[in-house]
């Protein structure tokens, strides 16, 4: 086992890996305990979207689009109202709310191949850049994509697929106790023996990996 960095008392431990991985990957997690007083700088926000811009995509079609709301502005409030009740309670403390939108039709109205895959690649870049900036980012599926489309006049060629809360981790011992407990749960992933195969599907490439 390799633990890339010392555990943080606010989380269930950094990723324990069977081989060393980059600290940006080992340190990425999805907390809900965010500091409601901290702001995300404009320089950091721009860096997040620049990272997303340079993600790979099928045929360089670049299908990822984003809506950015900064806490306190109208865009943030409108994004917040599209979240389900459970997400809305903690996400209001984020410094920014971002909607990830996939371009699903090309300029001729035909389906754009691998659009959601491209949005996923770009968003992973965005999230890892957030870690590099000393921020945390929590991705959510619990929102009303139809409401987002209506509130922001998104064309039919585009579909909202994810909302990302970006902010600063709350100070230890602050915030909602239930949320703190949830954040402190151990991080768990399937063993590599269940994920990677060689020869055929019955033979793990890494049998017995930790």
N, C-alpha and C positions, 0 to 999 in steps of 0.2 A: 504494500500500500504506500502511496505517496500523498502526503498532505501538503499542498503547495504553500499554504500560509497558515499561521496560527488561527484557531477558531475565534470568532467574534461572539461575545456573550449575547448579542442580539439575534443571532442566527443559529441554526442547527449544525453549524460546522461548514467549512469550505469543502469543496469537492475532494473526496478521497478517491484517487485514481490508481489503476493498475500499472500505469506508465506516466512519467512526467508530462504534463500539458502546460501550455502557456498560462500564466497567472490571470490573464483577462478571461480565459475560459473557466479555469478553476474558481475564480472569484465572482463569476456571474451568478446572480440569484434573483429571486423575484419577491422582495419583501413588500408588505403592505403598510408597515409602520414608517410613515414619511413625516418629515418636519414641516408643519404648516406655516412656518415663518421664513423658511429658507427659499431663496429664489435661485433659478437656474440662469446663469449669465448668457447674454446673447452670443458671446464667443463660443461657449460650450454648445449651445443649441445649433449654431451654424455648423460646428464640427460634426455633430450627429448626422445632419442631413448631407454633409459633404461625404461622410463615410458611406451613407446609404447610396449616394449617387454613383460611387465607384464600385458597386457590387456587380458581379457578372450577371448576365441575362441572356436568354436565347436570342441569337442573332443580333445582340446588342439592341434589343427592342426597348429595354429600360421601362418596364411596365409599372414600376412603383411610383405612387404619388402620395403625398401626405398633407393633412390638414393640421395646422399647429395652433394650439390655444395656450396662452400664458395665463397662469392663475391671476384672476382679477379682471380679465378681459371678457368680452362677450362671446368670443369663439370658445374659450374654455368652458364658460357656463353652459353653452349650448351642447358641447360634447358631453359634459357631465350629466346633463339631463337625459341623454340617450343610454346611459349605463343602467344595468339592473341595480336594484336597491342595495344588494350586498356589496357591489363594487363602488357604488356612489359614496357609500359611507366613509371609506378610507381614501378613495382617489381624489376627493376634494382637497386633500392636503398636498397633492403633487404640485411641483413647480410648473409643470406643463403637461398637457394632455395632447397626444398625437394620434390621429386616425390614419391607419395605413390603408390605402386604396389601390386596388389592382386595375390596370387598364385591360379589360377583358375582350374588347373589340378593337380591331385596327381601323385605320382611316377609311377603309372601304366597307366597314360593317361586318367583317368576317372575324370569327373567334381568333384571338391572339394566343398562340400556343404557349403553354407554360407560364401564364401570367401570374398565377398565384405562387408558383415556385419562385419566380423572379421577385415578387414582393417579399416572400419569406427570406430570400438571400439578402435583399437590401435591408430588411428590418433586423436581421441578425447583425449585419454590419453596424447599424445604428445602435443596437443594444450593447455591443462590445465596445463601441466608441464611448458610450455612456460610462461604462466601467472605467475606461481609460481616463475619463474626465473627473473621476471621483464621485460619480452619480450612481443611482440605481434606477432600473427600468423594469416595470412589471407589465407584461402583455396580457390583454384580456380579450376573450371571446364573448363575454357577457355584456352585450350591448345590442341596441336595435339598429341594424344596418339600414333598414328602410327609413327610420327616423333621421338618420344621418344624411341620407340621400335627399330627403325633403328639406331639412333645415339648411343644407349647404348647396342646394341646387346642383347636385352631382349628376352629370349626364348618364344616360343609360349604358354608355360604353365603359363605364367605370363602376366598381363595386367596392364598398367599404368592407374590409375583412378583419381588421384588428384595431384595438385602441391600446396605446402604450402610455402608461403613467410614468413620467420622468421626474425625479426629484432627489432630495437628500435624505439619507436615513435619519430617522428620529433619534434623539439622544437616548441612551440607556434608561430604562425605567419610566419613560414618558409614553403618553398615548394610551389607547384602549388596551386593557389587559388581555382581552380575548385575541386581538390582533397580534399582540406581542407573543402570546403563546403559540399562535399559528406560525409566525415567522421563525420561532425557535425550534420547530420540529426538524428532525434530521433529514438531510437531503439524501434521497435514495434513487438509484438507477438500476436497471437490469444489468446483469453480468454480461461481459463481452461474449461469453459462451452461448448466450441466447440471441446475439445480434449479428454475428459475423460467421459466415460459413465458407467451406472450401471443398471442392470436389462435388458435393451434392448437399441438399438441404439437411441431411441427417448428420453431417459432420461439421462440428464447430471448428472454426479456424483457430480459436483460442480456448480449448477445452480447460475447464477448471480455472478460468481467469478470475482474479479477485475483483 
